[in-house]
Amino acid sequence: MPYRKVVFRAGEYYHLYNRGNNYQPVFFERENYLYFLRQLREYLLPTLIEIVAYCLMPNHYHLLVYLKTDDLASLMQPFLLSYTKAINKRYQRIGSLFQGRFKGVHVDRNEYLLHLSRYVHLNPVIAGLASKPEDWEFSSYREYAGLRNGTLPRPEAILSQFLSVADYHRFIEAYVEGDEQIIKHLTLE
């Protein structure tokens, strides 16, 4: 395996993501999304990372996380392997599910943190899978909007920077094409 360029450090924010091998789906039905989130909770929460925002798409995932450990890479491997093994068994498939090892990008500025949360939450809208971010079940946006009382995401790091949830919603709605250039280095290639 090639050497990982990103050094993971406790007390920092990171964008973790990966997509399906050969751009193929990694989630085939609703239960797959839910299983991924259960495995995420079992393997990485609450002592190793905090999920700030997430979005699971049919052929990739985005996790905006705050690290509580420096050892993330060795902890992600069993999590993703457990998911891959379950999917392979369920769908009688073999081989890699994901395109290599997960990607991680250090979120080194607050501006990136805010814009990345917007990018993550708007992913299903931009992809044409939902008309509004709250319509996509497999995202943390519903917690941000107060529409679901989930315990997985910890949106305080983002929401505390807005006067209200409505202000965050306006920030999401204010997205215009070209905004992704602000965070281009933090998103899927």
N, C-alpha and C positions, 0 to 999 in steps of 0.2 A: 504494500500500500504506500502511496506517496505521503511524504511528510505533510502534516497539517500546518498551514501558515498561521492560522489564528491560535493565539494562546488564550485559553479560558481561565479567567480569574474570578474568584469569589468577589461579590460586591459590585459586579458590572452587569450591564444589559447586553443581550445578544439576540440576533435574529437567527433562528435555526430553521432549516428547511431542507426538503429533498423532494424529488419527484419520482414517478414510476420509471422503471427501467424501460428504455426505448419510448418514453412518454406515455406508457400504458397506464391504465387505472391502478390505483392502490386501494381504492374503496369501491366495492361493487354493489353494496346494498347498505341500508341504514344501519344494520347491526354492526357492520365493519367499522363505521365511524365511531359508534358508541364503544365498541371493543377497544379501539385505538385509544380513546380517552380514558377508559378504565385502566388499560395497561400503562398509560402515561402516569396516571395517579399512583398506581401500585409501584412502579419502578423509580419514579423521580420525585414525587411529592411526599410530604411537605418539607422534608429536611434538606433536599438537594437543590431544588430550584423553586422559584415562584413563576407561575404563568401570568404574564401581564396581559397578553392578548394571544388569540390563536384563530386559525381558520383552516379547516380541512376541506380540500377540494377533491374532486374525483381522482385526479392524477398527481396530486402533491399536497404538502402540508406546510403551514407557516406557524412557528411558535416564537413569540416575542417573550423572552424569559429574563429573569433576574437570577443570577447564579449565587448559590450559597456554598459552593464547593469549587475547587480548581480542577477536579477530576471528572469533568463532564463527559469527555470522549469515551472513557471506559464504562461509564454508566449508561450512555445512550445505546451502546452496542447491544447489551442484553435486552433492552426495551424494544428496539427495532427488530431484533432477531426473534423475539417472542411473537411479535405481530406478524412477521413474515412467515414463520412456521405455522401459525394458526390459519393464515390466509391460504398458504400452500396446501395444508391438509383439507381445509373446507372446500376448496375449488379444485382439488386433485391436480395441482400444478407443481412444478419443480423449478428451482433456480431462484435467481435474484428477483426481488420485488421492486427494490429501490435502485436508483441510478448511482451506484457507488456508495461511499459513506456520506453521512449527512453533512450539509454545509453549515457553517457558522460564521457570522459576521459580527464583529464588535460594534455596538451602537455607542459611539463615543461622544455624542453631543445630544443635548436635550431636544434640539430642533429635529434631529433624526428620529428620536424616540417618538415624538408626536406624529410626525409624518408617516413613520412606519406603522404606527397603530392604525392610521387612516388607510394606508395601503392594504394592510392585512384585512381590515373590516370591509373594504370595498372590493376585494378580490372576486367574490361571487357575482357582484353587480357588473364589474368590468368584463367578466367572462360570460355574461349573459345567462347566468344560472338563477339570478334573482333580480327583481326590479328595485328592491331596497335592501340594505344590509340586514335589517331585522327579519327579512324573509328567509334568510339562510340559517337553518337550524344548527349547522356545525361550525359555528363561529362564536366568539365571545361577545359579539356586539349586543346580543340580547341582554347580557348582564350589564353592559355599559349603559344601555338605554333603560334599565330598570324593568325590563319585560320578563326577566327570568331571574330567579334567586339561586343561581348555580354557585357552587363553591370552588370550582376549578380556577377561574381567572381571578386575579387580584388587580382590579382596574384602578386602584387608588393612585398609583404612580402617574397615571395619565389624567384621570378625572380631577385630581387635586390641582391641576394646572388650569382648570376652567372654573368659571364662576358657578356653573350649574351643568347638569346633564344636558339640558337644552343647548347650552353653548357648545358642548362637545358635538352634539348632533349637527349643529350649524357648521362646525368645523368640518365634519364628514361631508355634509352637503355642499360645502364650498369648494370641493375638489374640482379642479379643471384639468383638462389634458395638459400635460407638461409638468404637473406637480411631481410626477414620479421621478423627474430628473434630480430632484433634491435628494432622493434616497436611492438612486440608480445602483450605486455600489453595494447596497444592502439587500437587493432583491434577486429573484431567480434570474440566472443568465438567460 
